[in-house]
Amino acid sequence: DGIPQGGRLPSDKFGDLIEFSYPIGFSHWGVYEGDGFRVHVLQRVFPSSGNILLGHTKVQREHITQVPVPKGAHIKISNNCHHSPASTATDMRRRMYGLLDEVLEYNLLMHNCEHFATFVRYGVAMCNQVSPGGVNPCAKFQARWCSN
């Protein structure tokens, strides 16, 4: 539990989905970049009209040791939760770096951190936390992120 010393997980490699499973019943997701860094949608959402489910967020590169992890959280590589083949490293890099430092629309149900991470890895935005076992149907999300 917690962040491993040096920020490395066993056998981590570029494009791995890093899941921070929180004890309150949800997870935060990012994509492993290498050397202890991961790229993710910030957990800190800038609310729109006071609504924490909607707002804007930023795609950011951050060392895994800088991630605030609550007590009791489990950190693991979760590449097999979405039942999709991984894209090539070239395609993952294109998606990841094309969105790095972008401020994006955030919606807990349609455009969240798991959607971002799975889009980078698979080319399809999915979130098992809000649509278990399936692809999220939001075409707007796909179109916005696929254009980069």
Residue, then its C-alpha position, 0 to 999 in steps of 0.5 A: d500500500g502507498i507509494p513504493q520507494g522511488g516511485r516504481l511499481p514492480s514491472d512497470k513500463f511505458g503505457d501501463l495503467i496505474e490505478f490508485s484504488y481508494p478505500i472510499g470506493f473509487s479509483h484515480w487513474g494515470v498512465y505510466e510514462g517511465d522513470g517514476f512519472r505518470v501522466h494523468v488528469l488532475q484530481r483537483v477539478f476546477p468546479s463549474s457553477g459550484n458543481i464538483l461533478l463538472g468543471h475543468t481539469k488539466v492533463q499533467r505529468e507528475h512523479i508518482t511520489q508527488v501524488p497525494v495518496p490517502k491512507g489505505a489506498h492501494i496502487k497497482i498496475s491495472n492493464n487487464c480491467h478493460h478487456s481491450p488490446a493495448s495500442t502501439a507505444t507510438d499511438m499512446r505517445r501521440r495521444m498522451y503528449g498531444l493532450l499534455d498540459e491541456v485544460l479540458e472539460y471534466n465530467l465525473l461520469m463522461h470525461n474523468c481520469e479513467h476515461f483519459a487513461t484508457f483513451v491513451r492506452y487503448g484509443v477508446a475512452m472507457c470507465n468501469q467505475v461509471s459504466p461497468g464493463g463497457v465503453n462510455p457512449c460519449a461521442k463528444f469525448q472521443a471526438r475531442w481527444c481523438s483529434n489530438 
